[in-house]
C-alpha cells in the first residue's frame, strides 16, 4: 500500500516531533516461545524465506553485473582496514495502518550520513515490510553472488489474540533494524543505488522507482533461462565451491538444531518461571497456620521470589542475546544456499554454451562471443562470492562467539545470585537455631 504517510527528507532535524504512535511497542517482557504460524499480512510477502524464494527473480544473468575490469574490482574489493562509519540508520516507531482491505505496519527509518552522494545529512521516511522485501530482491538482482542479509520471516507467534502483538512488532522492528545496518556496513551493498533510494525517497518517489527496470516479458525470459540452467546443473563445480557447499550444508544442519534446542530451553525456562510464581505464595499461605515454622516458610518464600526474579532476568537475556543471533544465522544458511545456486546457474549457462560450441549446434562466432562474456561473468561472480564468503565467516564467528560468551556470563551470574540467596537463608536459619539452643540451655 503506497498510501501510507511518509515524512519528507529533513536537514539535521526530525520531522513530525509528536509522540510515538499507538502502534509502537515498548514491551520489555520476554517474548513467548516462537511456535509459529503463517501470517498473511500482504500477498507480496508470502513465503519470503522458503528455499525457492531465495532465488527471487532468478536473475543471475542481470546486465547489472559488472564485466569491465574496473567494475569487477569495485565489485569484489573488500578493504582490510575498517573505514570511519559514515552512515547511521535507525528503525523505530512502528505504526499500525487500517484500511478497508488490509491492516499493516509501517516503521520510521531515520538515516544520518556525511556521504557526498546524499542530498542532505538526515532523512526520515516510513516503510512497510513489502518495501524491505523489494529492497532485498533488488540487491539479489544486482549482486547475485554476494551474501544479502536475511529479512525476518512472515510469521506470527502462535496463540496471540491480536494479529499484530506488541512483542511480535518489536521483534520484527529489531530484525529490520539489523537488516538495514548489515547492508550499511557491507563494503559493496552500502553503495547500491536502490538502497539509497529506499532510505531517502518519499512515498511517490519510491513507487515510481519500483516501476522502473525490466518489463514483465524480460523478467519472464530471465527466469526461464535461470530455471533451464538450474535443471541442467553444473558438471564441474570448482573444488573451492564444493568445499563451500559442504560447509553450508553442515552449518545449516547444526544451526537449525541449535535453534530448535534453544527455543525448547527457553520454553522450559518460561514454564519453570511460571511455576515459581505460584510456588512462593504457597509458603506464605502455609506459614499462617504454622506458628513454629512461620519464619522458615516466609524465608523460603522470599528466596523463591528472588530466584524467580533472577530467572526472569536470565530469560530476558536469553531472548535478547542468544535466540535472535542463532535464528538470524538459520536464515543466513538459507540465503547461502540461494547464493550458491545463483553462482551455479551462471556457470551452468557458460557450460551449455561451451557444449553447444563443441557440437557446433549454433553459429560459432556468436557462441564464441557469448562464451567470452560469460567467462568474465563467471570470474566476477566467483571472485565476489569468495571475498564475501570470508567476510561473512568472520562476521558469523564473531557473532556466535559473542552470543555464547554473553550467555555463559549470564548463567554464571544467575547461579551465583541464586546460590547467594539460599546460602544467606541457611546462615540465618543456622544462627537462629543456635540462639534458640543457647536460650534453652540457659
Secondary structure per residue as TSV (DSSP state, phi and psi in degrees):
chain	resnum	aa	ss	phi	psi
A	1	X	-	360.0	117.5
A	2	X	T	-93.7	9.0
A	3	X	T	-91.8	-0.5
A	4	X	S	-68.0	155.7
A	5	X	-	-74.4	136.2
A	6	X	-	-134.7	143.9
A	7	X	-	-83.5	153.2
A	8	X	-	-76.2	157.9
A	9	X	-	-57.3	142.6
A	10	X	B	-121.7	151.0
A	11	X	S	-102.5	103.8
A	12	X	S	71.4	9.4
A	13	X	S	-150.0	158.8
A	14	X	-	-85.1	149.4
A	15	X	S	-91.9	157.2
A	16	X	-	89.0	-78.3
A	17	X	-	78.5	5.9
A	18	X	-	-86.0	-178.3
A	19	X	-	-72.1	156.1
A	20	X	-	-57.4	142.6
A	21	X	-	-66.4	164.9
A	22	X	T	-63.0	-24.3
A	23	X	T	-78.2	-2.3
A	24	X	-	-66.6	151.4
A	25	X	-	-115.9	126.8
A	26	X	-	-125.2	14.6
A	27	X	-	-67.2	134.5
A	28	X	-	-108.4	-0.7
A	29	X	S	-70.4	150.8
A	30	X	-	-62.1	137.0
A	31	X	-	-69.1	154.5
A	32	X	-	-68.1	162.4
A	33	X	-	-57.9	144.0
A	34	X	-	-85.1	69.9
A	35	X	-	-90.3	122.1
A	36	X	E	-116.0	151.0
A	37	X	E	-126.0	151.7
A	38	X	E	-66.8	138.0
A	39	X	-	-118.0	122.9
A	40	X	-	-90.1	73.6
A	41	X	S	-78.5	-48.2
A	42	X	-	-138.4	148.5
A	43	X	G	-60.0	-39.7
A	44	X	G	-70.4	-11.6
A	45	X	G	-101.3	-3.2
A	46	X	T	-65.8	143.9
A	47	X	T	54.9	42.2
A	48	X	T	-59.4	-38.7
A	49	X	T	-110.0	21.7
A	50	X	S	-68.9	158.1
A	51	X	T	-64.4	-33.1
A	52	X	T	-70.0	-34.5
A	53	X	G	-66.9	-19.8
A	54	X	G	-68.4	-11.6
A	55	X	G	-103.7	36.2
A	56	X	G	-49.9	125.6
A	57	X	G	69.5	-13.7
A	58	X	G	49.5	33.1
A	59	X	-	-90.8	67.1
A	60	X	T	-79.9	-8.0
A	61	X	T	-111.7	25.0
A	62	X	-	-60.3	134.7
A	63	X	T	-65.6	-12.5
A	64	X	T	-71.6	-15.3
A	65	X	S	-71.4	124.3
A	66	X	-	-69.7	141.3
A	67	X	-	-125.9	-14.6
A	68	X	S	-72.8	152.4
A	69	X	H	-54.8	-44.2
A	70	X	H	-66.0	-42.2
A	71	X	H	-63.5	-38.7
A	72	X	H	-63.4	-39.8
A	73	X	H	-63.2	-44.1
A	74	X	H	-64.3	-33.3
A	75	X	H	-69.1	-38.2
A	76	X	H	-109.1	0.5
A	77	X	-	-77.7	124.9
A	78	X	-	-127.3	116.3
A	79	X	-	-69.8	138.3
A	80	X	S	-73.6	-38.2
A	81	X	S	-93.1	123.7
A	82	X	-	-66.3	138.4
A	83	X	-	-91.6	165.1
A	84	X	-	-64.9	136.1
A	85	X	-	-68.3	129.3
A	86	X	-	-127.4	13.1
A	87	X	E	-141.7	115.5
A	88	X	E	-119.7	125.9
A	89	X	E	-126.9	134.4
A	90	X	E	-127.5	132.2
A	91	X	E	-111.1	120.3
A	92	X	E	-153.2	-172.9
A	93	X	E	46.2	64.7
A	94	X	E	-63.6	143.2
A	95	X	E	-138.1	130.1
A	96	X	E	-82.0	142.6
A	97	X	E	-128.5	128.7
A	98	X	E	-120.5	123.5
A	99	X	-	-121.1	-179.4
A	100	X	S	-70.1	-20.2
A	101	X	S	-114.7	-15.0
A	102	X	-	-161.9	162.2
A	103	X	E	-122.7	132.7
A	104	X	E	-148.7	168.9
A	105	X	E	-116.3	136.5
A	106	X	E	-113.8	156.7
A	107	X	E	-125.4	138.8
A	108	X	E	-77.8	134.6
A	109	X	E	-121.4	115.7
A	110	X	E	-107.0	124.7
A	111	X	E	-118.4	128.6
A	112	X	E	-122.1	131.7
A	113	X	E	-151.6	156.5
A	114	X	-	-114.9	11.8
A	115	X	-	-72.6	140.4
A	116	X	T	-70.3	-25.0
A	117	X	T	-75.3	-9.5
A	118	X	S	-90.5	144.9
A	119	X	S	-77.9	-16.7
A	120	X	S	-145.2	171.2
A	121	X	S	-90.8	-14.7
A	122	X	E	-145.9	138.8
A	123	X	E	-133.0	148.3
A	124	X	E	-137.3	120.4
A	125	X	E	-135.6	169.5
A	126	X	E	-120.7	136.5
A	127	X	E	-133.9	151.3
A	128	X	E	-109.8	174.0
A	129	X	H	-57.8	-41.5
A	130	X	H	-65.8	-24.1
A	131	X	H	-69.4	-39.9
A	132	X	H	-63.6	-39.8
A	133	X	H	-63.4	-39.7
A	134	X	H	-61.6	-44.7
A	135	X	H	-60.4	-44.9
A	136	X	H	-59.0	-42.7
A	137	X	H	-63.5	-40.1
A	138	X	H	-66.7	-37.1
A	139	X	H	-66.7	-40.7
A	140	X	H	-65.8	-36.0
A	141	X	H	-67.3	-42.7
A	142	X	H	-79.0	-30.1
A	143	X	-	-133.0	72.5
A	144	X	T	-63.1	-23.3
A	145	X	T	-114.6	17.9
A	146	X	S	-95.1	154.8
A	147	X	-	-89.9	101.6
A	148	X	-	-79.4	132.2
A	149	X	-	-57.2	146.7
A	150	X	-	-81.0	151.3
A	151	X	-	-91.1	155.7
A	152	X	-	-64.5	151.5
A	153	X	-	-70.2	170.9
A	154	X	S	-96.7	69.5
A	155	X	E	-132.3	161.8
A	156	X	E	-127.4	147.9
A	157	X	E	-70.3	134.4
A	158	X	T	-63.0	138.2
A	159	X	T	93.8	-2.2
A	160	X	-	-76.2	138.6
A	161	X	S	-77.9	-44.3
A	162	X	S	-83.8	144.9
A	163	X	T	-66.2	-39.5
A	164	X	T	-116.5	80.5
A	165	X	-	-66.9	146.0
A	166	X	H	-58.7	-40.7
A	167	X	H	-64.0	-40.7
A	168	X	H	-63.4	-44.7
A	169	X	H	-63.4	-41.1
A	170	X	H	-67.6	-40.0
A	171	X	H	-61.8	-43.0
A	172	X	H	-66.3	-41.5
A	173	X	H	-57.5	-45.3
A	174	X	H	-61.7	-40.5
A	175	X	H	-67.3	-39.9
A	176	X	H	-67.4	-37.2
A	177	X	H	-61.0	-44.8
A	178	X	H	-66.9	-39.3
A	179	X	H	-55.6	-50.4
A	180	X	H	-67.6	-38.0
A	181	X	H	-74.0	-29.0
A	182	X	H	-61.5	-43.3
A	183	X	H	-65.3	-44.4
A	184	X	H	-61.0	-32.4
A	185	X	H	-87.1	-7.6
A	186	X	S	-77.6	134.0
A	187	X	T	-66.4	-19.1
A	188	X	T	-111.1	-48.3
A	189	X	G	-61.4	-30.2
A	190	X	G	-61.1	-23.3
A	191	X	G	-101.0	11.0
A	192	X	-	-67.2	136.2
A	193	X	H	-67.4	-37.4
A	194	X	H	-65.9	-33.1
A	195	X	H	-63.7	-43.5
A	196	X	H	-62.5	-43.4
A	197	X	H	-62.0	-42.3
A	198	X	H	-58.1	-39.8
A	199	X	H	-78.7	-23.9
A	200	X	H	-119.2	-23.9
A	201	X	-	-73.8	142.9
A	202	X	-	-72.7	170.2
A	203	X	H	-56.0	-48.5
A	204	X	H	-68.3	-32.1
A	205	X	H	-68.9	-42.3
A	206	X	H	-64.8	-41.6
A	207	X	H	-60.4	-42.8
A	208	X	H	-66.0	-40.8
A	209	X	H	-65.0	-36.4
A	210	X	H	-63.7	-28.8
A	211	X	T	-78.9	-11.0
A	212	X	-	-79.0	168.4
A	213	X	S	107.2	-173.0
A	214	X	S	-60.4	146.8
A	215	X	-	-75.4	177.9
A	216	X	H	-62.1	-44.7
A	217	X	H	-63.7	-38.1
A	218	X	H	-64.9	-42.9
A	219	X	H	-66.0	-37.8
A	220	X	H	-64.5	-39.0
A	221	X	H	-65.3	-41.7
A	222	X	H	-63.7	-41.8
A	223	X	H	-64.8	-41.8
A	224	X	H	-62.5	-42.8
A	225	X	H	-64.1	-39.9
A	226	X	H	-65.0	-41.8
A	227	X	H	-64.6	-42.3
A	228	X	H	-62.1	-42.5
A	229	X	H	-65.3	-37.1
A	230	X	H	-65.9	-38.7
A	231	X	H	-67.7	-36.0
A	232	X	H	-68.6	-34.8
A	233	X	-	76.3	178.1
A	234	X	-	-108.7	125.3
A	235	X	S	-78.4	-42.2
A	236	X	S	-130.6	76.7
A	237	X	-	-71.1	130.6
A	238	X	-	-54.5	148.9
A	239	X	H	-59.6	-39.5
A	240	X	H	-63.7	-31.6
A	241	X	H	-80.7	-25.3
A	242	X	H	-64.1	-41.8
A	243	X	H	-63.2	-42.2
A	244	X	H	-60.2	-45.1
A	245	X	H	-62.7	-41.4
A	246	X	H	-63.4	-40.5
A	247	X	H	-62.3	-44.6
A	248	X	H	-60.8	-44.7
A	249	X	H	-63.1	-44.9
A	250	X	H	-66.7	-44.8
A	251	X	H	-59.9	-42.8
A	252	X	H	-61.1	-44.0
A	253	X	H	-62.3	-47.1
A	254	X	H	-69.2	-44.4
A	255	X	H	-70.2	-33.5
A	256	X	H	-66.1	-39.4
A	257	X	H	-66.0	-44.4
A	258	X	H	-61.7	-39.2
A	259	X	H	-61.8	-46.0
A	260	X	H	-64.1	-44.0
A	261	X	H	-65.7	-41.3
A	262	X	H	-62.5	-41.4
A	263	X	H	-64.6	-38.1
A	264	X	H	-67.7	-41.1
A	265	X	H	-61.8	-42.2
A	266	X	H	-62.5	-42.3
A	267	X	H	-64.0	-43.6
A	268	X	H	-64.8	-37.6
A	269	X	H	-65.0	-39.0
A	270	X	H	-66.5	-42.4
A	271	X	H	-61.7	-41.8
A	272	X	H	-61.3	-42.2
A	273	X	H	-62.8	-42.1
A	274	X	H	-63.5	-37.6
A	275	X	H	-65.9	-40.5
A	276	X	H	-63.9	-33.9
A	277	X	H	-64.4	-26.0
A	278	X	H	-92.8	-25.5
A	279	X	H	-69.2	-43.2
A	280	X	H	-61.7	-51.7
A	281	X	H	-58.3	-28.0
A	282	X	H	-59.8	-40.0
A	283	X	H	-67.8	-34.2
A	284	X	H	-64.6	-45.8
A	285	X	H	-62.5	-40.0
A	286	X	H	-63.4	-39.8
A	287	X	H	-61.5	-24.3
A	288	X	T	-66.4	-22.7
A	289	X	T	-110.0	5.7
A	290	X	-	-128.8	89.3
A	291	X	T	-62.1	-37.4
A	292	X	T	-71.4	-34.0
A	293	X	T	-96.9	4.0
A	294	X	H	-56.4	-44.7
A	295	X	H	-66.5	-42.0
A	296	X	H	-64.8	-44.5
A	297	X	H	-66.4	-40.7
A	298	X	H	-66.8	-35.0
A	299	X	H	-64.8	-41.5
A	300	X	H	-63.5	-43.2
A	301	X	H	-59.6	-40.0
A	302	X	H	-65.3	-41.6
A	303	X	H	-62.2	-43.8
A	304	X	H	-62.0	-40.5
A	305	X	H	-63.2	-43.6
A	306	X	H	-66.3	-40.7
A	307	X	H	-67.7	-33.2
A	308	X	H	-63.9	-41.5
A	309	X	H	-64.6	-38.9
A	310	X	H	-65.2	-38.0
A	311	X	H	-64.5	-41.6
A	312	X	H	-62.6	-40.5
A	313	X	H	-64.2	-40.1
A	314	X	H	-67.5	-37.9
A	315	X	H	-61.1	-42.9
A	316	X	H	-62.9	-42.3
A	317	X	H	-62.2	-40.1
A	318	X	I	-62.7	-42.1
A	319	X	I	-73.9	-20.5
A	320	X	I	-99.3	-30.8
A	321	X	I	-105.1	-41.1
A	322	X	I	-97.2	-54.0
A	323	X	H	-57.1	-46.7
A	324	X	H	-64.2	-37.0
A	325	X	H	-67.5	-47.8
A	326	X	H	-61.9	-44.1
A	327	X	H	-69.3	-33.6
A	328	X	H	-60.3	-37.4
A	329	X	H	-80.0	-17.8
A	330	X	H	-63.4	-45.7
A	331	X	H	-67.5	-36.5
A	332	X	H	-61.5	-37.9
A	333	X	H	-61.4	-36.6
A	334	X	H	-69.7	-38.6
A	335	X	H	-63.3	-39.6
A	336	X	H	-62.6	-39.8
A	337	X	H	-62.1	-39.4
A	338	X	H	-65.1	-40.9
A	339	X	H	-61.7	-44.4
A	340	X	H	-63.5	-39.0
A	341	X	H	-64.9	-40.4
A	342	X	H	-67.3	-37.3
A	343	X	H	-62.2	-44.4
A	344	X	H	-63.5	-35.1
A	345	X	H	-64.8	-39.1
A	346	X	H	-64.4	-44.9
A	347	X	H	-66.9	-36.4
A	348	X	H	-63.5	-37.8
A	349	X	H	-66.0	-39.8
A	350	X	H	-62.1	-44.8
A	351	X	H	-60.2	-38.7
A	352	X	H	-67.8	-35.7
A	353	X	H	-69.3	-40.7
A	354	X	H	-63.4	-40.6
A	355	X	H	-64.7	-41.5
A	356	X	H	-62.7	-38.2
A	357	X	H	-68.2	-37.3
A	358	X	H	-60.6	-42.3
A	359	X	T	-96.9	7.2
A	360	X	T	51.1	51.1
A	361	X	-	-83.8	-7.3
A	362	X	S	-153.4	-176.2
A	363	X	-	-59.6	119.4
A	364	X	H	-68.4	-37.4
A	365	X	H	-63.9	-43.7
A	366	X	H	-65.4	-41.6
A	367	X	H	-63.8	-41.3
A	368	X	H	-61.6	-40.8
A	369	X	H	-65.6	-43.9
A	370	X	H	-65.2	-37.6
A	371	X	H	-63.6	-41.2
A	372	X	H	-60.2	-42.9
A	373	X	H	-66.7	-40.9
A	374	X	H	-68.9	-34.0
A	375	X	H	-62.2	-40.9
A	376	X	H	-63.8	-41.0
A	377	X	H	-65.3	-42.6
A	378	X	H	-63.8	-43.6
A	379	X	H	-61.9	-43.3
A	380	X	H	-64.5	-44.0
A	381	X	H	-62.7	-43.2
A	382	X	H	-64.2	-45.4
A	383	X	H	-64.7	-40.1
A	384	X	H	-63.4	-44.1
A	385	X	H	-67.3	-41.0
A	386	X	H	-63.3	-43.0
A	387	X	H	-67.2	-43.9
A	388	X	H	-69.9	-30.5
A	389	X	H	-61.3	-46.4
A	390	X	H	-65.2	-40.8
A	391	X	H	-62.1	-44.1
A	392	X	H	-65.7	-41.0
A	393	X	H	-62.4	-41.9
A	394	X	H	-63.1	-41.6
A	395	X	H	-63.6	-45.5
A	396	X	H	-61.2	-47.9
A	397	X	H	-62.3	-39.6
A	398	X	H	-66.2	-44.6
A	399	X	H	-65.3	-45.7
A	400	X	H	-66.0	-43.9
A	401	X	H	-61.4	-44.3
A	402	X	H	-63.7	-41.2
A	403	X	H	-64.2	-44.5
A	404	X	H	-74.2	-31.3
A	405	X	H	-65.3	-44.4
A	406	X	H	-61.6	-40.6
A	407	X	H	-62.6	-42.8
A	408	X	H	-62.5	-43.7
A	409	X	H	-63.7	-40.2
A	410	X	H	-67.0	-37.5
A	411	X	H	-66.3	-42.7
A	412	X	H	-60.5	-46.5
A	413	X	H	-62.2	-40.0
A	414	X	H	-62.5	-50.1
A	415	X	H	-69.2	-34.1
A	416	X	H	-64.6	-40.9
A	417	X	H	-65.7	-45.2
A	418	X	H	-65.2	-41.1
A	419	X	H	-62.2	-44.8
A	420	X	H	-62.6	-36.4
A	421	X	H	-63.1	-48.1
A	422	X	H	-73.0	-35.0
A	423	X	H	-64.6	-38.8
A	424	X	H	-62.8	-41.0
A	425	X	H	-63.9	-44.6
A	426	X	H	-63.2	-40.3
A	427	X	H	-62.4	-45.0
A	428	X	H	-64.9	-37.6
A	429	X	H	-67.4	-40.6
A	430	X	H	-64.5	-45.9
A	431	X	H	-61.5	-39.9
A	432	X	H	-64.1	-43.3
A	433	X	H	-63.9	-37.5
A	434	X	H	-65.0	-41.8
A	435	X	H	-63.2	-42.2
A	436	X	H	-65.1	-40.1
A	437	X	H	-66.1	-37.2
A	438	X	H	-65.6	-41.1
A	439	X	H	-66.1	-39.1
A	440	X	H	-64.5	-37.8
A	441	X	H	-65.1	-38.4
A	442	X	-	-70.8	360.0
